[in-house]
Amino acid sequence: MKDDEANRFSARAVRYARVGANVGTVAARIAGTRLLRQEGDEAANAAALMRALGTLKGPLMKVVQLMATIPELLPPAYAEELQKLQSEAPPMGAAFVKRRMQAELGPDWRQRFAAFDLHPTAAASLGQVHRAQGLDGTPLACKLQYPDMASAVEADLAQLEVVFALHRRLNGVVDTRDMTIEIGDRVREELDYVREARHAALYSVMLAAVEAVRVPVTRPELSTGRLLTMDWLDGEKLLAFKQADEAQRNRIAAALFKAWWVPFSQFGVIHGDPHLGNYTVFRESGEAAGINLLDYGCIRIFPARFVGGVVDLYEGLLHDDLARTVHAYETWGFRGLSRELVDILNIWARFIYGPLLDDRVRSIAEGTPPGKYGRKEAYRVHQALRQHPPVRVPREFVFMDRAAIGLGAVFLHLDARLNFHRLFAEALGTYRHEVLVQRQAKALAAAGLAGP
C-alpha cells in the first residue's frame, strides 16, 4: 500500500517538474517574440503553452481555465487555446479509492454505507465524485479529494506567478498582483471540504425561500477535510435543455439568476465558479422547474460595503450620476480615478450592467456567442488603458467580475430572454447597509462561518 502511494506521489512530482520546465520554456519563447515584436507568433505560442499545461491534470487546470474566462486578461489567442483544456482528470482506480476512503473514515468505512460505487460518476481537477447509499437508504454523493493536493496546489500557484509576472512585464495595462493573491486564496480554500460543507449550509439558509434552487444536505458524519458527503440531487445536464422550448429555458435562466444574485445582494456572498458543470436541472410534471446547485468550493464572502458599491454603480449608471459612480469604484478599492479613467471603466460597467439597466425582455448580450461574451468590450477597455499608468485591480473585484462573465455565458448557452432589470430589482429589494450586515452575520453564524 505504502509503496503504491509513494509511486503515485513520485509520479505526480515528476509530472509537476516537467510542467514547470515546459511553462518556463514557453514563457521564455513568448517573451522573446514579444520583445522582438513578432506578434504573428502568438497563435503558435498559445498552442505551445496549451501543450505544456495539457501534460498534467490537476489544480493548474482550474487556475488556467479561470484565467481564460476573464476577458482580456490573456491575449485572445491564448484564451481560446486554454479554454480547450479539459478539467477531467484520470480517475483513481477502485483499489486506490478503497485506501483513500479508509484513510478518511477508518477501516470500517464500507460498513457506514449501504452501497458505494468505486467507479466515479465524475472526475475533475481536485477530486472525484462517487455515488453511494446511506444506511437509511438515502442516495448520496461522495466527493473524494485526490491525494497530495495541498502540495500540488502550491506547486501550481508558483507556476501561476511565473505567468502573471510575465504578463506584468510584457503587458503593463493591468497590475495583476492583487489578482494573484486572490486566486491563490480561493483555490486553497477549495481544498478544505469542511469549509465547503459550511458553504453549502450557508446557501441552504440564503436560498431557503427560492423554490427554484435546490441545495444538497451535507452529511457531517460521513465527511472530513478531504471527503464531502451530500445527499444526491437527481437532475439533468443544463445543456440538455438547449433545444427545449423558450418557457423552460427561461425558467432555468431565472433560477440561475436568483441562485447568484439573491445571495450576493441580500447576504454579500457570491458563487465564484458559475460554469455549466456546477448545475443540473430538475423537472416537475415533466418540464424543467429549477436547478440543483452542486459545488460550493469557490465561494466569496464580501463586506457589506462592497455590495453597496455594486448598488451605487448601478444607480450611478442608471441616473448618469458621476459622483455616485466614482464613489462605487473607490468603495471597491480603485485608486487614482481621473474622469478619463472613470469613462474607460464605465465601458466595462455598462456592458456588465446593461441587461440590468434595460427594462425590457431581452437576451443577456444580443447577437454574441458564448465564447465571445465580453471580449469586444474588454478589448476596448484594454486599448484605452494603454494610455494610462497600470491599473491595479482590487482583489475583491476578481471573482465578482469573473462570475458575472461565467453566468452571462450560461444565459447565452440557453438563449434565455428575460427582463433582467426586474429580476435584479426583485433580488435586491430595498438595499440598506445595516440590514445586510445583520442578515449576513446571522446567516454566517448559522453555517459556522466567520465574517469577511
N, C-alpha and C positions, 0 to 999 in steps of 0.2 A: 504493500500500500504506500509506504513512505517513499520507496524508490520510484513508483509510478508518478506520485505527485511531484517529486523532485525533478523528474524528467520533464514533466509538463511545465514547471516553473522555469527550468533551464531553457526549454524551447521558447517560452514566452520572452525570456531575456534576450535570446539570440535574435528573435524577430524584432524586438524593440530597438536593439542596437543597429540592425540592418535598416530599419525605417529611419532612425536618426541620421545615419550616414547618407541615406538617399535624399532625405529632406535637405540636409546640408549641401549636398552636391547640386540639387535643383535650385536651391536658394542662390548659390554662387552663380549658377548659369543665368538665372533671372536677373541678378544684379549686374552681371556683365553685359547682357543685352540691353538692359535699360540704360546703363552708363554710356554704351556705345550708340544709343538711340536706335537700336534695331527693334522698333516696336512691332514689326511684322512677325516676329518670332513668338509673340505672346501665346498664340494658339498651341504651338508646339511645346512651349514651356508648361502651359497648363496641362496638356496631356501627360507630360513627363512627371509633373507633380502628382497627378492622379494615380499614375502607375506606382510611384513611390509610396503613396499612402495606401494604395489598394492592396499592398502586400500584407497588411495587418488589419484584422477586425478587432476593434476594441474601443476604448474611450475616445481615442483620437478621431474615430469616425464621427462620433457625436459632436465633438467640438468643431471639426471641419465642416460638417453639414450645417451646423448652426451659423458659422461664418458665411457660408454660401447663401444663406437665406436673407442676410442683411444687405439690402441693395447698396451697391457702390462701395461696400467695404473692400471688396475684391474687384479687379477688372472683370468685365463681362465674360471674357474667355475662360477665366479661372472659375468663376461662379458656375457657369454652365457645365464645365467638366466635373467640378466637385459635387454638384447636385446629382451626378450619376452614381456616386458611390452608394453601395448598398450597406445598410446598417445591420443586415442579418449576419450574425457570427456563426461559425461552425458550432453546432450544439455539443454539449458534454454528453458522452456516452452513458448508457444505463449504469454500468459499474461505477463510473465516477460520480454519477448523480447519487447513488446509494451512499457513497462515502461522504459526499458533501452534506446530505441530509442528516447522516449520523453525526457529523461534526456540529451541526446546528441544533438538533433536537435530541441527540443521545442515541445509544444503541437500540433502544426500543421504539425508534421513531415510526416504524411501519404500524405498530400497534395503536398509534394515535390517529390513524386514518382507516376508514372502511375500505378505501381503494386509493391507489396512487399510480398514475401513468408515468412510467420512467422516461417516456419519449415526449419531448416538449411540444407544446402547441405553437410556441413562438420563441425565437432566439434573437436577441438584439445585442447592442453594444456592451452592456454591463451585466446582463444576466439572461435567464430564460424562464419561461412560464410553463408550468405543468398543471394539468387537470387532476383533481383529486376529489375525494368524497369524505366528508366529515363523519364521525361516528354517529351523528344524529341524522345522517342521510343527506345533508346539505351539499350541493355541488360547490367545489372550492377551486380557486386559482392560487397556485403557489409560485411566487416569483423568487427564484433562487439565483443569487449573485455568483458570478464566476469567481474562482479563487484569485487571490493576489491582486484584486482590482485597485486597492489603495496605492500600491507602488506603481501599478500601470498608469493610473491617472496622473500621478506626479511626473512620470516619465513623459507622458503625452503633453502635459501643460508646459514642460520645459521646451518641447518642440514647438508648441503654440507661441511661446515667447520669441523663438527664433523667427517665425513667420511674421509676427507683429512688429518686431524690431526692424526687419527688412522693409515692411510696409511703411514704417515711420521714416526711414531713411530715404526711400525712393518716392514716396507719395506723402508729402507733409501736410496735406489738406486737413486731415483729421488726426488728432493726437489720440492714440489708442491705449494709452497707459491705464486709464481707469477701466476701460473695456476689458482689458486682460485680467485685471483683478476681479472684476465682477463675474466673468465667465468661469474663472478658476474657483471662486467661492461656490457658485451654483453647481458646478459639476461635482465638487467634493461633497456637497450636501446630498447629491443623488445616490451616493454610496451608503447613506445612513437610512436603512429601512425602518428603523424605529421612528425617525423623523417623518418619513413618508407616510407611515400609518397615522401619525398625528395630523398630517396634512389632509388625509382622507377624512378623518374625523372632523376637521375644520370645515371641509366642503360639505359634509353632511349637515352641519349647523347652518352654513351660509345659504345653501340651496334647499333648505327644508320646505320652503313654500313654492318651489319651482317644480311642478309635477312632471314637466317635460325633460328633466335631467335626473338620472339615477346615479347614485354614488354607492359603491360596494361597501359592505360592512367588513371591517377587519377582524381577524381572529388573533388576539394577542397571545393566547396560549399556544398557538402554532406558528409564532413569528419570533424572529430575532433581529439583530442588526444587519444580517445578510440573508434573511429569509422573510418574506412578507406573504402571509396567507390571508386571502379575502374571499368573500362569497363570490361565486361565479355569476356574472350577469350575461344572460343569453342575448345575443344581438347579431346583426349582420354588418359587414363592412360598409362604410359610408359610401364608397364609390359604386357599390352595387345599386345605388339609387340614382345614379346619374341620368338614367333613362326613365325614371319614374315620372308621374305626372307632376305638374308645377305645384299643386297644392301640397303634395308630400315633400317635395324638395324644399319648399318654403317653410314647412313645419320643422324640418330638420335644421335648416339655417337659423330659424328663430330660436330654437332650443340651444344651438351653439352660441348665438349672441348672448342669450341670458346666462349661459354657463360661464361665460367670460366676463361680461360687463356687470352683472349683479354682484359677484364677489369683489370686483375692483371698486365700483362706485359706492357701494354700501359698507365695505369692510376693508378696503385698501389692500386687496390680495389679488394677484394675477397668476394664471397658469401660463408659464413661460414657454411652453412647448406644444402649441396647438396644431400638431400635424395629424394627418389622416389616421395614422395607426393608433392614436390615443382615444379614438371614439368608435363605438359601434351603435347601430340603430336598433331600437326595439319597436315592435309592432303592437298595435291594438286593433282588433277587428280586421286583421289582415293588412292594415296600412301603417306606414311609418308614423309613430306617435311621439318619438323623442329620442334622446341619446343616452348612452351609458358612457360616463367619464371614467376612464380606466387607469390612468397613470398620474401619480402625484409626486413625482420626483423633483421636477423643476417648478417650484412654487416660489414666488417672490412676495414678501410682505412689506408694504410701504408705510411710511409715516403718513398721517392724515394730510399733512401739508402738501405731499406730492399729489394726492388726489385733488386737493384744492387747486393746484397748478393746472391739472387737466381741465377742471371746470372753468378756471379763469381764461385759459387759452380758447376754449370753446366759445365762451361768451364774448371774448375779445374779437374773435374772427366773425362771429355771428353779427355783432353790432359795430364792427370796424372801430374798436376801441384800442388804440395803440398802447396806452398806458397799461391797460389790463393784460394785453398780450406780452409786453415786456416783463411785467410782474410775474407772469406764468413762467417764462424762461428763467428768470432769476430764481424763482422758487425751486426749479429743478436743478439749479447749480450752474447754468451757463453764465459766463463772465465776459466783461469787455464788450457789451452789446451796443454797437452803433446802430443807427437807423438802417443803414445799408445791410448790416449783418442780420438784423431782425427781418428785413424783407426777404433775405435769402432763406432763412429758417422757415419763414412762412410759406415758401413754395412747397416744402415738405409737409408742413402742418395742414395746409389747405387740401393737400392730397389725402392725408390720413383722415382729416375731419370732414372732408367733402360730403360723404354719404350721410353723416350725422347732421350736417347743416341744411341739407336739402329735403324739405318737407314734401316728399312725393315717393311713390313706389318706383324703385329703380334697382339695377344691379349694383354691386359694390364698386365696380370700375368698368363702366360700359365700354365694350369693344376690346378689352385687354385679356389676353390669355393668361392662365395661372402662372406659368413660368416667367412671365414678363412683368408681373404685378409690381409696380413701384419703381421699375428700373429707369423709365424715361424721366420721371420726376427726380429721382436720386442723381441721375446724370446731370441734370440742370443745376442742382444744388452743388454738386461736386465741381462742376466747371466754374460756377460763380465764386466758390470759396477759394479758388486758385489765386485770387487777387487779395486774399486776406491772410493774416498770420494763422497758424494751425488752430483749429477749434478743438478744444478739449471736451469730449463728450462725457457728461456726468455718468457715473456708473449706474445710477438708478434708472437711467434712461434706456439702457441697453436692451433689457428683456421686455420692457414695455413696447419699444419700437419693433423688436423682432416678433413679438407675439401678435401685434397688430397686423404685420405683414403676413404672418402664417395664417391667421384667422381669415384675412381677406382672400388669400389664395384658396382656402377651403370653400368659401362662399362662391368663388368663381368656378371651382370644380362642379359645384351643384347647380350653377347657373340660376342662383336664387334671386328673386325680385321681391323686395320688401321695402317698407317705409322705415329705414334705419333711424331717421330723425325721431320718430315716435317711439321706437323701441328703446332708443337711448334715453329719451325723456322719462319713460316708464322705469327703466333700470336705475336712473339717477335719483328720481324723486326730487324732493326739496333738499338740496345739499346744505348741511350745516356742519362745520368743522367739529364742534364739541359733541354732536350726536355721533359722528363717525368714530371719534376717539373712544367714546363709551361702548359703542356697538362692537368695535374691533377688539377692545380689551376683553369684553365678555366672551366673544367667540373664541379668542385665542386661549383664554383660561379654560374654557370647556374642553378644548382639544389638547391641553397640556403643553402649549407653545408659548414662548417668550415673545414680547413685543418687538417691533422693528428697531 
